[in-house]
Amino acid sequence: MFILEFLKKNKVCNHERVRPDVDFAYCPDCGELVENQWYIVRCSCCGVKLKALMKNGEIIPENRFCHNCGAREYIVERISKINFIDISYAVLIKAIVKNNLSKYTQSWVETDFRTSNYRPRLLQQFL
């Protein structure tokens, strides 16, 4: 039984077909809205960019120390747009965007044919 569970395919989508050059896109495999998030690791002492990698869900530098000053502390910063210079240092995380929309109902007012200047409007929704 354990072997059969091990051999089953993983049902989690990795969104591999979402292009990295767009900010938001729908995944063609699962249909989820995916946001591309870029992160860069910098040395906390001198501010030099360090090559980053993703390990156990955490963004860490590739080397344990800064190649410029030798410090071990680092800062992870999120950048809004990726630059072609930073692409070799950056880490891409494809995060699913959650919608918190609740169900709602809209009502329209019927037009009154007796008055010619009356336009239908959307009624206010009271929660």
C-alpha positions as CSV (number, residue, x, y, z in Angstrom):
1,M,0.0,0.0,0.0
2,F,2.8,2.4,0.9
3,I,4.5,1.7,-2.4
4,L,1.4,2.6,-4.4
5,E,1.0,5.9,-2.6
6,F,4.6,6.7,-3.3
7,L,4.2,6.0,-7.0
8,K,1.1,8.2,-7.5
9,K,1.7,11.4,-9.4
10,N,1.9,14.6,-7.5
11,K,-1.3,16.5,-8.0
12,V,0.2,19.9,-7.1
13,C,0.7,22.2,-10.1
14,N,4.1,23.9,-10.3
15,H,2.9,26.5,-12.9
16,E,5.8,25.7,-15.2
17,R,4.0,27.0,-18.3
18,V,3.5,30.5,-16.8
19,R,6.0,32.8,-18.5
20,P,8.4,34.6,-16.2
21,D,8.2,38.0,-18.0
22,V,4.7,38.8,-17.0
23,D,3.5,40.0,-13.6
24,F,0.2,38.1,-13.5
25,A,-1.0,35.2,-15.7
26,Y,-3.5,32.4,-15.6
27,C,-1.8,28.9,-15.5
28,P,-2.9,26.9,-18.5
29,D,-2.6,23.7,-16.6
30,C,-4.7,24.4,-13.4
31,G,-6.4,27.7,-14.3
32,E,-5.2,29.6,-11.2
33,L,-4.2,33.2,-11.3
34,V,-0.4,33.2,-10.7
35,E,1.7,36.2,-9.6
36,N,5.4,36.2,-10.5
37,Q,7.4,37.5,-7.5
38,W,11.1,38.3,-7.9
39,Y,13.5,38.4,-4.9
40,I,17.1,39.5,-4.6
41,V,19.5,38.7,-1.8
42,R,21.9,41.5,-0.7
43,C,24.7,41.5,1.8
44,S,23.6,43.4,4.9
45,C,27.0,44.9,5.4
46,C,28.1,46.2,2.0
47,G,24.9,45.8,-0.1
48,V,26.4,43.7,-2.9
49,K,24.0,41.4,-4.7
50,L,24.5,37.7,-4.0
51,K,23.3,34.8,-6.0
52,A,20.2,33.3,-4.4
53,L,18.5,30.0,-4.3
54,M,15.3,28.6,-2.9
55,K,15.9,25.9,-0.2
56,N,13.1,24.4,1.9
57,G,10.8,27.3,1.1
58,E,13.3,29.9,2.2
59,I,15.4,32.2,0.0
60,I,19.0,32.0,1.0
61,P,22.3,33.1,-0.7
62,E,24.2,30.5,-2.7
63,N,27.4,31.0,-0.7
64,R,27.5,31.2,3.1
65,F,29.3,34.5,3.1
66,C,29.7,37.7,1.0
67,H,32.4,37.5,-1.6
68,N,33.0,41.2,-1.2
69,C,33.4,41.7,2.6
70,G,33.0,38.3,4.1
71,A,29.9,39.0,6.2
72,R,27.4,36.2,6.8
73,E,24.2,38.3,7.3
74,Y,22.0,39.0,4.3
75,I,18.8,40.8,3.4
76,V,16.1,39.5,1.1
77,E,14.3,42.2,-0.8
78,R,11.4,41.9,-3.2
79,I,11.7,43.8,-6.5
80,S,8.7,44.8,-8.5
81,K,10.2,44.6,-12.0
82,I,13.1,42.3,-13.0
83,N,16.1,43.9,-14.8
84,F,18.1,41.9,-17.2
85,I,21.2,42.6,-15.1
86,D,19.6,41.2,-12.0
87,I,18.2,38.0,-13.5
88,S,21.2,35.9,-12.7
89,Y,21.0,36.9,-9.0
90,A,17.2,36.8,-8.6
91,V,14.8,34.1,-7.4
92,L,11.4,33.7,-9.0
93,I,8.4,32.5,-6.9
94,K,5.1,31.8,-8.5
95,A,2.4,32.6,-6.0
96,I,-1.3,31.9,-6.4
97,V,-3.5,35.0,-6.0
98,K,-6.5,34.3,-3.8
99,N,-9.8,36.0,-4.5
100,N,-11.8,36.9,-1.4
101,L,-15.0,37.7,-3.3
102,S,-18.2,36.7,-1.7
103,K,-21.4,36.1,-3.6
104,Y,-23.6,39.1,-4.2
105,T,-26.7,39.9,-6.1
106,Q,-27.3,43.0,-8.2
107,S,-30.7,44.4,-9.0
108,W,-31.7,46.7,-11.8
109,V,-34.6,49.1,-11.9
110,E,-37.0,48.5,-14.7
111,T,-37.5,51.4,-17.1
112,D,-40.6,53.4,-16.9
113,F,-42.0,54.1,-20.4
114,R,-44.1,57.1,-19.2
115,T,-41.1,59.3,-18.6
116,S,-38.7,59.6,-21.5
117,N,-35.6,60.9,-19.6
118,Y,-35.5,58.1,-17.0
119,R,-32.4,55.8,-17.3
120,P,-32.1,52.5,-15.5
121,R,-29.6,52.4,-12.6
122,L,-28.0,49.8,-10.5
123,L,-29.5,49.8,-7.0
124,Q,-27.3,50.1,-4.0
125,Q,-26.3,47.0,-2.2
126,F,-26.7,47.0,1.6
127,L,-24.8,44.5,3.6
